[in-house]
């Protein structure tokens, strides 16, 4: 999945976060990450709208098979270069790990208006650079 071609907008940020996590996340935690200042009801409403947008983009790309959601949780299971990089590091395959370091993690995204998500991306960039 090549997220660097996606627009710099919330559906792209949300897709990136879900792909990186690759496991079930509660809707409550996602809404709190994206809109910590909003009421629960308002944040959940915004999350529903944006998850629908994510699903539409994934369907357009033929990647919606990895997207799952139920009333309480969401996940996106797709292959990512970050997972491949970590796998290569775990196997001490330095050649493959080096080949996978071709761009800054989510470098095309500004995360405008989503400070907690931006802080997550910066921590992950630092952790990958250190690795």
C-alpha positions as CSV (number, residue, x, y, z in Angstrom):
1,X,0.0,0.0,0.0
2,X,1.5,3.3,-1.1
3,X,0.1,6.0,1.2
4,X,2.4,8.7,0.0
5,X,0.2,9.1,-3.1
6,X,-2.8,9.8,-1.0
7,X,-4.1,13.3,-0.4
8,X,-3.0,15.1,2.7
9,X,-6.3,14.8,4.5
10,X,-8.0,12.9,7.4
11,X,-9.0,9.8,5.4
12,X,-5.3,9.4,4.4
13,X,-4.1,9.9,8.0
14,X,-6.6,7.5,9.4
15,X,-5.8,4.8,6.8
16,X,-2.1,5.2,7.6
17,X,-2.7,4.8,11.3
18,X,-4.9,1.8,10.8
19,X,-2.5,0.2,8.4
20,X,0.4,0.8,10.8
21,X,-1.5,-0.7,13.8
22,X,-2.8,-3.7,11.8
23,X,-4.9,-4.8,14.7
24,X,-8.3,-4.1,16.2
25,X,-8.6,-0.6,17.6
26,X,-11.6,0.6,19.5
27,X,-13.7,3.3,17.9
28,X,-13.5,5.1,21.3
29,X,-9.7,5.2,21.2
30,X,-9.7,6.4,17.5
31,X,-12.2,9.1,18.2
32,X,-10.2,10.3,21.2
33,X,-7.0,10.3,19.2
34,X,-8.5,12.4,16.4
35,X,-10.9,14.7,18.3
36,X,-9.9,14.8,22.0
37,X,-11.7,18.1,22.5
38,X,-15.1,17.0,21.2
39,X,-17.9,15.3,23.0
40,X,-18.0,11.5,22.6
41,X,-21.1,11.6,20.4
42,X,-19.6,14.3,18.1
43,X,-16.3,12.5,17.8
44,X,-18.0,9.2,17.1
45,X,-20.1,10.8,14.4
46,X,-17.0,12.3,12.8
47,X,-15.3,8.9,13.0
48,X,-18.2,7.2,11.2
49,X,-18.1,9.7,8.4
50,X,-14.3,9.3,8.0
51,X,-14.3,5.5,8.2
52,X,-16.9,5.6,5.4
53,X,-14.5,7.7,3.4
54,X,-11.6,5.4,4.1
55,X,-13.7,2.4,3.0
56,X,-14.6,4.2,-0.3
57,X,-11.0,4.9,-1.1
58,X,-9.9,1.4,-0.2
59,X,-12.7,0.0,-2.5
60,X,-11.5,2.2,-5.3
61,X,-8.0,0.8,-4.9
62,X,-9.2,-2.8,-4.5
63,X,-7.8,-2.9,-0.9
64,X,-11.1,-3.0,1.0
65,X,-10.7,-6.8,1.7
66,X,-8.4,-5.9,4.6
67,X,-10.8,-3.3,6.2
68,X,-13.0,-4.6,8.9
69,X,-15.3,-2.7,11.2
70,X,-18.0,-3.5,13.7
71,X,-19.9,-1.4,16.2
72,X,-17.0,-1.1,18.7
73,X,-13.8,-1.6,16.7
74,X,-12.0,-1.2,13.4
75,X,-8.9,-2.7,11.8
76,X,-7.1,-2.6,8.5
77,X,-4.8,-5.5,7.6
78,X,-2.6,-4.7,4.6
79,X,1.0,-5.2,3.8
80,X,3.1,-2.1,4.6
81,X,6.7,-1.2,4.0
82,X,7.1,-0.5,7.8
83,X,6.1,-4.1,8.7
84,X,8.4,-5.4,6.0
85,X,11.2,-3.2,7.4
86,X,10.7,-4.4,10.9
87,X,10.6,-8.0,9.7
88,X,13.9,-7.5,7.9
89,X,15.4,-6.0,11.0
90,X,14.2,-9.0,13.1
91,X,15.8,-11.4,10.6
92,X,19.0,-9.3,10.5
93,X,18.5,-8.9,6.8
94,X,20.3,-5.5,6.6
95,X,20.3,-5.4,2.8
96,X,16.5,-5.7,2.6
97,X,16.0,-3.3,5.5
98,X,18.2,-0.7,3.8
99,X,16.3,-1.1,0.5
100,X,13.0,-0.5,2.3
101,X,14.3,2.9,3.7
102,X,13.3,4.9,0.7
103,X,11.2,7.7,2.2
104,X,10.4,9.4,5.5
105,X,7.4,7.7,7.2
106,X,4.3,9.6,6.1
107,X,6.5,12.5,5.1
108,X,3.9,13.8,2.6
109,X,1.3,14.3,5.4
110,X,1.0,17.5,7.4
111,X,-1.5,16.1,9.9
112,X,-3.0,19.6,10.0
113,X,-5.4,20.0,12.9
114,X,-4.7,16.5,14.4
115,X,-1.9,17.1,16.9
116,X,-2.1,13.7,18.7
117,X,-1.8,11.9,15.3
118,X,1.0,14.1,14.3
119,X,2.9,13.4,17.5
120,X,2.4,9.7,16.9
121,X,3.8,10.0,13.4
122,X,6.8,12.0,14.7
123,X,7.5,9.3,17.4
124,X,7.3,6.6,14.8
125,X,9.6,8.4,12.3
126,X,12.2,8.8,15.1
127,X,11.9,5.1,16.1
128,X,12.3,3.9,12.5
129,X,15.3,6.2,12.0
130,X,16.9,4.9,15.1
131,X,16.3,1.3,14.0
